[in-house]
Amino acid sequence: MKNIFAAFALLMSIIVVAQDGIQFQKNNFGEMLEKAKKENKLIFIDAMAVWCGPCKLMDKNVFSLKPVADFYNANFINGKFDMEKGEGLELAARYGVRSYPTYLFINGDGQLVSRNMGYMPESTFLELGKEAYAAVKNMGSMKSRFEKGEKDPDFLISIIKLHAESDYDFAKQASERYFKNKKTSEFTKEEVGYLLFAIKSVDDANYSIFKKNEKALTQHFPAQTFEQFDNQLKIQKLWDTSVNLKAKTVNDTQFLSQAEVMIGKEEAEKVLNRRKLDFYEQTENFPAYQAAALAYFKLNEKADPTEQLKAAWIFSEKATDQNALRTAQQWAERSVQMRETPENSYILAKLYQKSGKNAEARMYAEAAVRLAKQRGVDSSAAEKLLTELN
């Protein structure tokens, strides 16, 4: 009898513990949508994976806290989904979940209101929920407080943390206001991150803060890193001024004459040709793309194999010059030698076909079909090519 009471007491303690913290419902997503619409609430989803360490820490250190539980249980329909199985797979694809944990706030119509990610302390996670709640309840949200000119440093940091992924422009404005009103000359490691993430151009407000505080910033990273980051920003500005978007041309001389001073002639030529690859691909100027690709990969022997394979694919579609096709074959052959896949085998087969090497083309087309079927992916393009070759 004593053992029975002991077991019962243990069971009750487990039930009590299980009821502490955020109450995650067991309903499927469709049922949660119906409930959210009926109760005029948002759905909060903890998008997690069973192997995810930060997910487990959120469960243990944050979701279990009474202030967090009280707010989330009162204001949201809470759900927890493993994004790597079952219904979680569909939700991950639908809402663009690529890392764990990700926090989704969704209205009853299935529309995404807010998305953030990563381990957060209690205060930040609570602020995240309050901001999502305010957004739909028409209360004083972070944006309205920001628009009224609030300068409290902790408030601005909260905006940066909560909106860096979901609303970059808002987080950037908060970062700029934070550093404009910063009183101390020292920088913490976290402040360095808040500063740099909001610098994409030498025209950004934070760039002047960056330049004025080189000594303080290089307490956290090497002076060489500071110089490299600065050069990247200057080169971006130089590229912008060297491109004529209307004419779809690039002024090579203007770019090289100034870039060489910063990073040297060879590196400047690599950077120019790499940028021209993207530019001429987007503007559908294949002759210029071909010239840039041949120059870039000739100068850069250690180029990313994925970049080379992409160029080989574009050459297989557009190139007619036999010298260019032979070079593209070498790029595709390099990729196949590293690891044969349905994609690189198919690209190599197409290049051989365009060069009149039908026997080689047939061999790699057959390999592409075989590998595609082994992996359960579409093999129709390779099969069509094989039919043309037979």
Secondary structure, DSSP 8 states (H G I E B T S, - for coil): -HHHHHHHHHHHHHHHHHHSS---B-S-HHHHHHHHHHHT-EEEEEEE-TT-HHHHHHHHHTTTSHHHHHHHHHHEEEEEEETTSTHHHHHHHHHT--SSSEEEEE-TTS-EEEEEES---HHHHHHHHHHHHHHHHT---HHHHHHTT---HHHHHHHHHHHTTT-HHHHHHHHHHHHHS---S---HHHHHHHHTT-SSTTSHHHHHHHHTHHHHTTTS-HHHHHHHHHHHHHHHHHHHHEETTTTEE-HHHHHHHHHHHH-HHHHHHHHHHHHHHHHHHTT-HHHHHHHHHHHHHH-TT--HHHHHHHHHHHHHH---HHHHHHHHHHHHHHHHH---HHHHHHHHHHHHHTT-HHHHHHHHHHHHHHHHHHT---HHHHHHHHHH-
